[in-house]
Amino acid sequence: MKTLEDRYSTLEKLLNEEQVFLNPSLSFNTICQWLGTCQDEMDRLLVSELGLGGDELLRSLRESFPERLLRKYGINVPKEAFF
């Protein structure tokens, strides 16, 4: 049986490696459903580890991604593309 920490590790991979946050219609609640965990539990863990809840984390990743593309590739993508 997977622990909350195992699910947190999978969440990290989904966000960092698979970059699922790029789908603007994907909600944190849906990701928690994929992981088979309660959104409230994962939110509490994220706040304790990162200082952000799940919805805030997705928003932050979506907002910072265009800046990353600009720095890395010199291309300007509007932030609105990810919301």
ABEGO torsion letter per residue (X at the ends): XBBAAAAAAAAAAAAAAAGAAABAABBAAAAAAAAGBBAAAAAAAAAAAAGBBAAAAAAAAAAAAAAAAAAAAGBBBBAAAAX
